[in-house]
Amino acid sequence: MIAVELLKLSRRLRTWVSVGLICALPLVVAIFIAVTHLAPPPGQGSAFLSAVLDDGQLYPAAALALVLPVFLPVAVAVVAGDSIAGEATGGTLRYLLARPVGRTRLLVAKLVTVITFTVLAVIAVTVTSYATGVLILGPSRAAAVGTPPGGLSGAIAPGAGGGPTAGLQPGTAITSLSGTPLSTLQLVERVLGAMAFITVSMLGVAAIALFLSTITNSALGAALGSLAALVGSEILVTLNAATAVQPYLPTRYWLAWIDFFRQPIFWRNIDRGFGIQAVYVVVFLAAAWANFATKDITT
Amino acid sequence: MITTTNLTKRFGQVEAVREVSLDVREGDRYGLLGPNGSGKTTLVRMLLGLVYATSGSISVLGEPVPRHVSRALPEIGALIEEPAAYPHLSGRANLRLLDAAGPHGVRRTRRRRVDEALEQVGLAGIDRRPVRAYSLGMRQRLGLAAALVRRPRLLILDEPTNGLDPRGIRDMRDLLIGLNDSGVTVFLSSHLLPEVSALCTRIGVLDSGRLVLQDQLATLQEPTGRVLVSTDDPELAAATLDGLVEQRDGADLVIRSADPAALNARLVGAGVPVRSLVAQQRTLEDVVLSVTGSGSDQFGVPAPAEALPPTSAQDEAS
């Protein structure tokens, strides 16, 4: 059943268009920055964007920061919101269940599909933005800025024209947010960590959208409903008066993945972020299952 | 094959299905008749485990539903209201996907079964277009193909002739009779009386959620034991047949008699000028209209002012 659902996902144009758009945004931003050499000053704009002119290899992190607030959650919400409601509206849900596909099995297959889509989107963004960063913004030519001089610039110079492989040269150092250098291996680890964290962050949205998808027959309603929950959460996160509930909001720790780029990794918020997403995923999946398993299918 | 006992489904205040006790036997071509809104679709969905009953019990292919519906469903082909398919995929791709869904579609035979089902419904050759481009009739055929792709023992078809042209309706009928001859039990719902009377061997009639009639079609259509007589001298006829006249409307009389020939001889012997004499045989329409209540106008035929007297079959159902 999971294979069938993945096949259905892969044969929808929407899947590829949305992944394409998610990857296109960082590309467009990179082109603007490369042409104008105007990166936002440190502390402003999207995370890491101020540093990418200095080091193209950091661009995956900047790209993830760009797509995280809107593009990625929208795409995930659309896919998850469509999962059950779309089949219900199209009438195919009753035929699947009469095949028979167990209701729990169908829900699990849909969940796996949504997770796959999220992972796919995050990987696509990371890979394309790494290529973008290295090719368009160039590898860490700016090691000269701020960090230990001489040797580094020298080490990088030969790789500058060498394309993506340049970044893999041992000894190329990237500066962490804490100011200390990161080795390439460390950088890879931390990008992977950030990808995992962002994927998990999206699962909260996915669970909410999947739950709504079992309640309504409108795929649009389910997607927009889960996005409304996110927007509401974002507003409360910035509201001082709502401090009491902030630790429990789904978007509260969304930006904690940045802490992967500190030296050493600042785990506190990352752990909390994983924890709160796990709670949302468990609660909403349980609710989705309870509702779907007992629901009269009348569409 | 299908047995329900006092099956009831309530949606909020509305009782969609009330105390229905269906009995579909192996080899039947069972037609569930009822006007739109009489609960046919809800009943069909309950049989397939899509809608949960409020009370009562269901057994399909010997399995209790919904508890063990997943054991019965692999041997059931179903068409539930309109057919549905993924519009961006071809008919063939849709069948393959649907067959791959769930644990019971054997992969090794899939291609052959899909080909066979498409062939059976007359879609072979035009199945590669996306379903988006299909006509309503083609979608209906594809829906039927989806029901047939696992070679089921039992077909549960909700309004299977919807959207078909007269040719398509006849093809469908021939196909279902052929499948039935090869051992498939057919259960279908319809609001089209002629369809059911041409196809089915056994019927049930739903009216406002109640099963008001269930019997063999042949039994229901037996001569009624009444003879319709038209004569220029109804007075004399009535006098001759004193006590046997059930109804009189001008020159037309309804007479109780199991033997039209003897009745005719008697009338002629008494000098009654008989213009016409016909043994009454009930049409399915008569049968259905006689047992359905207020909703019967939805069949497109006005309910008769005076219902026919009950027959033994109706006694059984009530």
Interface residues (C-beta under 8 A of the other chain):
Chain A: M1 A3 V4 L7 K8 R11 R12 L13 G90 G91 T92 R94 Y95 L96 L97 A98 R99 P100 V101 G102 R105 T294 D296 I297 T298
Chain B: F11 R45 L48 G49 L50 V51 Y52 V69 S70 L73 P74 I76 A78 I80 E81 E82 P83 A84 A85 Y86 P87 H88 L89 L97 L98 A100 A101 G102 P103 H104 G105 A146
